[in-house]
Each structure stands twice: as C-alpha cells, then as structure tokens.
C-alpha cells in the first residue's frame, strides 16, 4: 500500500486505511463522507469515524 495522508491520522492502522480507501476510493471522497457513512463500515466505530472526519477536515 502506498503512503497516504491517512498514515498520520490518529488511530489509523494499515488495515483500516486499506478498508477506507477501498470503500471510498480516495482521500478526497473520504473527506466528503459523513462520520455516519464511515461508521457504517464494519470495525469502525462512530467515535473513530468522527476522529477521522475531524482530522481530515482540519
């Protein structure tokens, strides 16, 4: 897997990064996703999704 801005996101594991990029296709799409959409992915809690969303949009 290539390096990504997601590598610096708190709580981001290689597995989680892979799942997010496979699901959303790109970091740009992930930035537009709601925490609820991210949390719909098995293994990602709403709290983790909110952290990801806040970090990406800060």
C-alpha positions in Angstrom: 0.0 0.0 0.0 1.3 3.4 -0.9 1.9 6.2 1.6 -1.1 8.4 2.2 -2.1 11.4 4.3 -4.1 8.9 6.3 -0.9 7.5 7.7 -0.7 10.4 10.1 -4.3 10.2 11.2 -4.7 9.2 14.9 -5.7 5.6 15.3 -5.1 4.7 11.7 -3.9 1.2 11.1 -2.8 -0.2 7.8 -5.9 -2.4 7.7 -8.2 0.5 8.5 -6.5 2.6 5.8 -6.9 -0.1 3.3 -10.6 -0.6 4.1 -11.3 3.1 3.9 -9.6 3.6 0.6 -11.2 0.5 -0.9 -14.6 1.7 0.3 -14.4 5.4 -0.6 -11.9 5.2 -3.5 -9.8 8.2 -2.5 -8.9 10.5 0.4 -11.0 13.3 -1.4 -14.1 11.1 -1.3 -13.4 10.2 2.3 -13.1 13.9 3.2 -16.7 14.4 1.9 -18.1 11.4 3.8 -20.1 11.8 7.0 -19.0 10.2 10.2 -22.1 8.0 9.9 -21.1 6.8 6.5 -17.6 5.9 7.7 -19.0 4.2 10.8 -21.2 2.0 8.6 -18.0 0.1 7.7 -17.7 -2.9 9.9 -15.0 -2.4 12.5 -15.1 1.4 12.6 -17.0 2.9 15.4 -18.8 6.3 15.3 -16.2 7.7 17.6 -13.3 6.6 15.3 -15.2 7.9 12.3 -15.7 11.3 13.9 -11.9 11.4 14.7 -11.1 10.6 11.1 -13.5 13.2 9.8 -12.3 15.9 12.1 -8.6 15.1 11.3 -9.1 15.1 7.6 -11.1 18.4 7.6 -8.8 20.3 9.9 
